Amino acid sequence: MKAIHLAIPITLLTLFCAAMIFISDARWSIGMGIGLVSLVAIFMLKDAIDWRYYQKYPPQLDSQIKLLLHHVPFYKQLDDAQQKKFELRLELFKLNHEYRLQPFRNQDEEEEIDAPEDIKYLSSVPAIMLTMEDDDYLATQIELLVFYNHPFPSPRYNALHHSESNIEDKLLIFSIPNLRKGVLEPFVFLDIAMYEWAKILGKLDMTASWENFEASYGLTKSQIEAAIGLTNPDIRAISKLFQVHRSYLHLLK
C-alpha cells in the first residue's frame, strides 16, 4: 500500500514531463525517463517497500478482531506484552498471505472472492502460536489459504474432508465451520488449522506414535480421522497440536 502512495506523485510528475515535451521542448524527456524508471523500480520492489514501512509503523488490529482474539484460549492466557507481540505478528502475517473464499457452485469458478476478515485472522492464529518464540514467523512456505463453507473433495483426495495442505503449491485449504470451531474451542473440537500449520512449520516429534497418543489423550486414530475427513493423518502433527494446547491449559482462568 505504501508503494502505491509513493507511485502517485511520481506518476503525476511523469505525466507532467510528458506533456511538457509537446508544449515546450524535448529536454523534458529526461524527467519523463527518470519518472518511468522510478515507477518500474517501485513496482518491482513494492513488497519490500510495504514491508519496510509496516515494520517501522506497525499496523493496528481492528477492534472487532481484538474482540475476536479474546475468544481464543491461547491469547487469553498471555500477559499484556505477549498479547501485543501476538497482535503485531498476526497483523504482519496476514499482510504477507493471500486469503480466498471458494465460490459457490452456481458462481463463476474463476472468480476470486476475498475471504472474510475474521477467517483470515482465525486461520493464521495457529501459525503465530507455533512460532511465538521464533524470529522467523511469516511461514513463507505458504502463500495462499483457500476456504470452503463446507467439507470439500480435491484432486488429491476424493473424500469430503475439512483441511488440506499442499506444500508444492504453497497452499492450505480449510472448511470454515470446522476451522472456526477448532481455533476458538480447541479443547472441544480438533484444531484442524493447527494440524495443517504444524505439518508445514515442522519441529515435530519424529518418535510420535498412535499408541502413545491414544494412551496420553484417550482418543483413537479413527476419531481423529473422522474429525479431519481423511485416513492416516500425520500423527506427528496431531501430537504437536495436542501438546501445544495442553501446554497452557493450566494458565487459563
KOLVEX-484905 format. One record per residue (C-alpha): residue in three letters; residue number from 0; x, y negated, z. Coordinates in steps of 0.25 Angstrom, whole numbers, plus 5000, padded with zeros to 4 digits. Layout:
aa:ALA | i:NUM | x:X | y:Y | z:Z
...
This chain:
aa:MET | i:0 | x:5000 | y:5000 | z:5000
aa:LYS | i:1 | x:5011 | y:4990 | z:5003
aa:ALA | i:2 | x:5018 | y:4993 | z:4990
aa:ILE | i:3 | x:5005 | y:4988 | z:4983
aa:HIS | i:4 | x:5005 | y:4975 | z:4991
aa:LEU | i:5 | x:5020 | y:4973 | z:4986
aa:ALA | i:6 | x:5016 | y:4976 | z:4972
aa:ILE | i:7 | x:5005 | y:4966 | z:4971
aa:PRO | i:8 | x:5013 | y:4953 | z:4971
aa:ILE | i:9 | x:5024 | y:4959 | z:4962
aa:THR | i:10 | x:5013 | y:4963 | z:4952
aa:LEU | i:11 | x:5008 | y:4949 | z:4952
aa:LEU | i:12 | x:5022 | y:4943 | z:4950
aa:THR | i:13 | x:5024 | y:4953 | z:4939
aa:LEU | i:14 | x:5011 | y:4949 | z:4932
aa:PHE | i:15 | x:5015 | y:4934 | z:4934
aa:CYS | i:16 | x:5028 | y:4936 | z:4928
aa:ALA | i:17 | x:5022 | y:4944 | z:4916
aa:ALA | i:18 | x:5012 | y:4932 | z:4914
aa:MET | i:19 | x:5023 | y:4922 | z:4914
aa:ILE | i:20 | x:5031 | y:4930 | z:4903
aa:PHE | i:21 | x:5020 | y:4925 | z:4894
aa:ILE | i:22 | x:5017 | y:4912 | z:4900
aa:SER | i:23 | x:5032 | y:4907 | z:4902
aa:ASP | i:24 | x:5043 | y:4916 | z:4897
aa:ALA | i:25 | x:5050 | y:4930 | z:4897
aa:ARG | i:26 | x:5058 | y:4927 | z:4909
aa:TRP | i:27 | x:5047 | y:4931 | z:4918
aa:SER | i:28 | x:5048 | y:4945 | z:4913
aa:ILE | i:29 | x:5060 | y:4947 | z:4923
aa:GLY | i:30 | x:5050 | y:4944 | z:4934
aa:MET | i:31 | x:5040 | y:4954 | z:4928
aa:GLY | i:32 | x:5050 | y:4964 | z:4926
aa:ILE | i:33 | x:5054 | y:4963 | z:4941
aa:GLY | i:34 | x:5040 | y:4964 | z:4945
aa:LEU | i:35 | x:5037 | y:4977 | z:4937
aa:VAL | i:36 | x:5050 | y:4983 | z:4943
aa:SER | i:37 | x:5045 | y:4979 | z:4957
aa:LEU | i:38 | x:5031 | y:4985 | z:4954
aa:VAL | i:39 | x:5037 | y:4998 | z:4949
aa:ALA | i:40 | x:5046 | y:4999 | z:4961
aa:ILE | i:41 | x:5035 | y:4997 | z:4971
aa:PHE | i:42 | x:5026 | y:5007 | z:4964
aa:MET | i:43 | x:5038 | y:5018 | z:4965
aa:LEU | i:44 | x:5041 | y:5014 | z:4980
aa:LYS | i:45 | x:5027 | y:5011 | z:4984
aa:ASP | i:46 | x:5026 | y:5023 | z:4994
aa:ALA | i:47 | x:5039 | y:5019 | z:5000
aa:ILE | i:48 | x:5035 | y:5005 | z:5001
aa:ASP | i:49 | x:5022 | y:5008 | z:5008
aa:TRP | i:50 | x:5029 | y:5018 | z:5018
aa:ARG | i:51 | x:5039 | y:5008 | z:5022
aa:TYR | i:52 | x:5028 | y:4997 | z:5024
aa:TYR | i:53 | x:5020 | y:5007 | z:5033
aa:GLN | i:54 | x:5032 | y:5011 | z:5041
aa:LYS | i:55 | x:5034 | y:4996 | z:5044
aa:TYR | i:56 | x:5020 | y:4993 | z:5046
aa:PRO | i:57 | x:5013 | y:5005 | z:5051
aa:PRO | i:58 | x:4998 | y:5007 | z:5047
aa:GLN | i:59 | x:4988 | y:5008 | z:5058
aa:LEU | i:60 | x:4978 | y:5019 | z:5059
aa:ASP | i:61 | x:4963 | y:5015 | z:5057
aa:SER | i:62 | x:4955 | y:5014 | z:5070
aa:GLN | i:63 | x:4946 | y:5025 | z:5065
aa:ILE | i:64 | x:4958 | y:5034 | z:5062
aa:LYS | i:65 | x:4963 | y:5031 | z:5076
aa:LEU | i:66 | x:4950 | y:5035 | z:5082
aa:LEU | i:67 | x:4950 | y:5048 | z:5074
aa:LEU | i:68 | x:4964 | y:5051 | z:5079
aa:HIS | i:69 | x:4959 | y:5051 | z:5094
aa:HIS | i:70 | x:4951 | y:5063 | z:5090
aa:VAL | i:71 | x:4964 | y:5070 | z:5086
aa:PRO | i:72 | x:4969 | y:5078 | z:5099
aa:PHE | i:73 | x:4984 | y:5077 | z:5096
aa:TYR | i:74 | x:4983 | y:5062 | z:5094
aa:LYS | i:75 | x:4975 | y:5060 | z:5107
aa:GLN | i:76 | x:4985 | y:5066 | z:5116
aa:LEU | i:77 | x:4996 | y:5057 | z:5110
aa:ASP | i:78 | x:5001 | y:5045 | z:5118
aa:ASP | i:79 | x:4999 | y:5031 | z:5112
aa:ALA | i:80 | x:5013 | y:5030 | z:5106
aa:GLN | i:81 | x:5011 | y:5044 | z:5100
aa:GLN | i:82 | x:4998 | y:5040 | z:5095
aa:LYS | i:83 | x:5003 | y:5028 | z:5088
aa:LYS | i:84 | x:5014 | y:5037 | z:5081
aa:PHE | i:85 | x:5004 | y:5047 | z:5077
aa:GLU | i:86 | x:4995 | y:5036 | z:5071
aa:LEU | i:87 | x:5006 | y:5030 | z:5063
aa:ARG | i:88 | x:5011 | y:5043 | z:5058
aa:LEU | i:89 | x:4997 | y:5047 | z:5054
aa:GLU | i:90 | x:4995 | y:5034 | z:5046
aa:LEU | i:91 | x:5008 | y:5035 | z:5039
aa:PHE | i:92 | x:5006 | y:5050 | z:5036
aa:LYS | i:93 | x:4992 | y:5046 | z:5030
aa:LEU | i:94 | x:4998 | y:5036 | z:5021
aa:ASN | i:95 | x:5008 | y:5046 | z:5015
aa:HIS | i:96 | x:4998 | y:5056 | z:5011
aa:GLU | i:97 | x:4986 | y:5057 | z:5001
aa:TYR | i:98 | x:4973 | y:5062 | z:5006
aa:ARG | i:99 | x:4962 | y:5066 | z:4997
aa:LEU | i:100 | x:4948 | y:5071 | z:4998
aa:GLN | i:101 | x:4944 | y:5082 | z:4989
aa:PRO | i:102 | x:4932 | y:5078 | z:4980
aa:PHE | i:103 | x:4918 | y:5086 | z:4982
aa:ARG | i:104 | x:4915 | y:5096 | z:4971
aa:ASN | i:105 | x:4906 | y:5086 | z:4963
aa:GLN | i:106 | x:4917 | y:5075 | z:4963
aa:ASP | i:107 | x:4928 | y:5074 | z:4953
aa:GLU | i:108 | x:4939 | y:5083 | z:4957
aa:GLU | i:109 | x:4949 | y:5073 | z:4952
aa:GLU | i:110 | x:4944 | y:5062 | z:4961
aa:GLU | i:111 | x:4953 | y:5059 | z:4972
aa:ILE | i:112 | x:4946 | y:5055 | z:4985
aa:ASP | i:113 | x:4953 | y:5049 | z:4997
aa:ALA | i:114 | x:4951 | y:5057 | z:5010
aa:PRO | i:115 | x:4944 | y:5051 | z:5022
aa:GLU | i:116 | x:4954 | y:5043 | z:5031
aa:ASP | i:117 | x:4951 | y:5051 | z:5043
aa:ILE | i:118 | x:4954 | y:5064 | z:5036
aa:LYS | i:119 | x:4967 | y:5058 | z:5031
aa:TYR | i:120 | x:4971 | y:5056 | z:5045
aa:LEU | i:121 | x:4966 | y:5069 | z:5051
aa:SER | i:122 | x:4973 | y:5077 | z:5040
aa:SER | i:123 | x:4986 | y:5070 | z:5044
aa:VAL | i:124 | x:4985 | y:5071 | z:5059
aa:PRO | i:125 | x:4991 | y:5085 | z:5060
aa:ALA | i:126 | x:5003 | y:5081 | z:5052
aa:ILE | i:127 | x:5006 | y:5070 | z:5061
aa:MET | i:128 | x:5004 | y:5079 | z:5073
aa:LEU | i:129 | x:5014 | y:5089 | z:5067
aa:THR | i:130 | x:5025 | y:5078 | z:5065
aa:MET | i:131 | x:5023 | y:5069 | z:5077
aa:GLU | i:132 | x:5038 | y:5072 | z:5081
aa:ASP | i:133 | x:5044 | y:5071 | z:5067
aa:ASP | i:134 | x:5049 | y:5059 | z:5060
aa:ASP | i:135 | x:5044 | y:5065 | z:5047
aa:TYR | i:136 | x:5029 | y:5066 | z:5048
aa:LEU | i:137 | x:5024 | y:5062 | z:5034
aa:ALA | i:138 | x:5022 | y:5076 | z:5029
aa:THR | i:139 | x:5027 | y:5073 | z:5015
aa:GLN | i:140 | x:5025 | y:5088 | z:5011
aa:ILE | i:141 | x:5010 | y:5084 | z:5009
aa:GLU | i:142 | x:5005 | y:5073 | z:5000
aa:LEU | i:143 | x:4990 | y:5075 | z:4999
aa:LEU | i:144 | x:4979 | y:5080 | z:5008
aa:VAL | i:145 | x:4966 | y:5084 | z:5002
aa:PHE | i:146 | x:4953 | y:5086 | z:5009
aa:TYR | i:147 | x:4940 | y:5094 | z:5007
aa:ASN | i:148 | x:4927 | y:5093 | z:5014
aa:HIS | i:149 | x:4926 | y:5108 | z:5015
aa:PRO | i:150 | x:4934 | y:5121 | z:5014
aa:PHE | i:151 | x:4941 | y:5122 | z:5001
aa:PRO | i:152 | x:4948 | y:5132 | z:4991
aa:SER | i:153 | x:4960 | y:5129 | z:4984
aa:PRO | i:154 | x:4969 | y:5134 | z:4972
aa:ARG | i:155 | x:4977 | y:5141 | z:4983
aa:TYR | i:156 | x:4966 | y:5147 | z:4991
aa:ASN | i:157 | x:4952 | y:5151 | z:4986
aa:ALA | i:158 | x:4947 | y:5152 | z:5000
aa:LEU | i:159 | x:4940 | y:5140 | z:5007
aa:HIS | i:160 | x:4950 | y:5134 | z:5017
aa:HIS | i:161 | x:4952 | y:5122 | z:5025
aa:SER | i:162 | x:4966 | y:5118 | z:5023
aa:GLU | i:163 | x:4978 | y:5120 | z:5014
aa:SER | i:164 | x:4992 | y:5115 | z:5011
aa:ASN | i:165 | x:5000 | y:5115 | z:4998
aa:ILE | i:166 | x:5014 | y:5110 | z:5000
aa:GLU | i:167 | x:5017 | y:5111 | z:4985
aa:ASP | i:168 | x:5006 | y:5101 | z:4982
aa:LYS | i:169 | x:5009 | y:5093 | z:4995
aa:LEU | i:170 | x:4994 | y:5095 | z:4998
aa:LEU | i:171 | x:4985 | y:5098 | z:5010
aa:ILE | i:172 | x:4970 | y:5101 | z:5009
aa:PHE | i:173 | x:4960 | y:5101 | z:5020
aa:SER | i:174 | x:4945 | y:5103 | z:5023
aa:ILE | i:175 | x:4941 | y:5091 | z:5030
aa:PRO | i:176 | x:4931 | y:5097 | z:5041
aa:ASN | i:177 | x:4942 | y:5107 | z:5046
aa:LEU | i:178 | x:4953 | y:5097 | z:5045
aa:ARG | i:179 | x:4945 | y:5087 | z:5054
aa:LYS | i:180 | x:4941 | y:5097 | z:5064
aa:GLY | i:181 | x:4955 | y:5103 | z:5065
aa:VAL | i:182 | x:4962 | y:5090 | z:5067
aa:LEU | i:183 | x:4952 | y:5084 | z:5077
aa:GLU | i:184 | x:4949 | y:5097 | z:5084
aa:PRO | i:185 | x:4962 | y:5105 | z:5083
aa:PHE | i:186 | x:4958 | y:5114 | z:5096
aa:VAL | i:187 | x:4945 | y:5118 | z:5090
aa:PHE | i:188 | x:4948 | y:5119 | z:5075
aa:LEU | i:189 | x:4960 | y:5123 | z:5067
aa:ASP | i:190 | x:4968 | y:5111 | z:5063
aa:ILE | i:191 | x:4970 | y:5114 | z:5048
aa:ALA | i:192 | x:4977 | y:5101 | z:5045
aa:MET | i:193 | x:4988 | y:5104 | z:5056
aa:TYR | i:194 | x:4989 | y:5118 | z:5050
aa:GLU | i:195 | x:4992 | y:5113 | z:5036
aa:TRP | i:196 | x:5001 | y:5102 | z:5041
aa:ALA | i:197 | x:5009 | y:5112 | z:5049
aa:LYS | i:198 | x:5011 | y:5120 | z:5037
aa:ILE | i:199 | x:5017 | y:5108 | z:5030
aa:LEU | i:200 | x:5025 | y:5102 | z:5041
aa:GLY | i:201 | x:5032 | y:5114 | z:5046
aa:LYS | i:202 | x:5038 | y:5116 | z:5059
aa:LEU | i:203 | x:5031 | y:5129 | z:5060
aa:ASP | i:204 | x:5034 | y:5141 | z:5069
aa:MET | i:205 | x:5039 | y:5152 | z:5060
aa:THR | i:206 | x:5036 | y:5163 | z:5070
aa:ALA | i:207 | x:5021 | y:5160 | z:5072
aa:SER | i:208 | x:5012 | y:5172 | z:5070
aa:TRP | i:209 | x:4997 | y:5174 | z:5071
aa:GLU | i:210 | x:4999 | y:5184 | z:5082
aa:ASN | i:211 | x:5006 | y:5173 | z:5091
aa:PHE | i:212 | x:4995 | y:5163 | z:5086
aa:GLU | i:213 | x:4983 | y:5171 | z:5090
aa:ALA | i:214 | x:4989 | y:5174 | z:5103
aa:SER | i:215 | x:4992 | y:5160 | z:5106
aa:TYR | i:216 | x:4979 | y:5153 | z:5101
aa:GLY | i:217 | x:4969 | y:5164 | z:5101
aa:LEU | i:218 | x:4965 | y:5162 | z:5087
aa:THR | i:219 | x:4967 | y:5172 | z:5075
aa:LYS | i:220 | x:4972 | y:5171 | z:5061
aa:SER | i:221 | x:4959 | y:5173 | z:5056
aa:GLN | i:222 | x:4953 | y:5162 | z:5063
aa:ILE | i:223 | x:4964 | y:5152 | z:5058
aa:GLU | i:224 | x:4961 | y:5158 | z:5044
aa:ALA | i:225 | x:4947 | y:5155 | z:5045
aa:ALA | i:226 | x:4950 | y:5140 | z:5050
aa:ILE | i:227 | x:4959 | y:5138 | z:5038
aa:GLY | i:228 | x:4951 | y:5146 | z:5028
aa:LEU | i:229 | x:4964 | y:5153 | z:5023
aa:THR | i:230 | x:4970 | y:5166 | z:5027
aa:ASN | i:231 | x:4984 | y:5167 | z:5032
aa:PRO | i:232 | x:4986 | y:5153 | z:5037
aa:ASP | i:233 | x:5001 | y:5149 | z:5041
aa:ILE | i:234 | x:5002 | y:5154 | z:5056
aa:ARG | i:235 | x:5014 | y:5145 | z:5058
aa:ALA | i:236 | x:5005 | y:5132 | z:5055
aa:ILE | i:237 | x:4994 | y:5138 | z:5063
aa:SER | i:238 | x:5003 | y:5140 | z:5075
aa:LYS | i:239 | x:5008 | y:5126 | z:5073
aa:LEU | i:240 | x:4995 | y:5119 | z:5073
aa:PHE | i:241 | x:4991 | y:5126 | z:5086
aa:GLN | i:242 | x:5004 | y:5123 | z:5092
aa:VAL | i:243 | x:5003 | y:5108 | z:5089
aa:HIS | i:244 | x:4988 | y:5107 | z:5094
aa:ARG | i:245 | x:4991 | y:5115 | z:5107
aa:SER | i:246 | x:5004 | y:5107 | z:5110
aa:TYR | i:247 | x:4995 | y:5094 | z:5114
aa:LEU | i:248 | x:4983 | y:5101 | z:5119
aa:HIS | i:249 | x:4987 | y:5099 | z:5134
aa:LEU | i:250 | x:4988 | y:5084 | z:5131
aa:LEU | i:251 | x:4974 | y:5082 | z:5127
aa:LYS | i:252 | x:4965 | y:5075 | z:5137
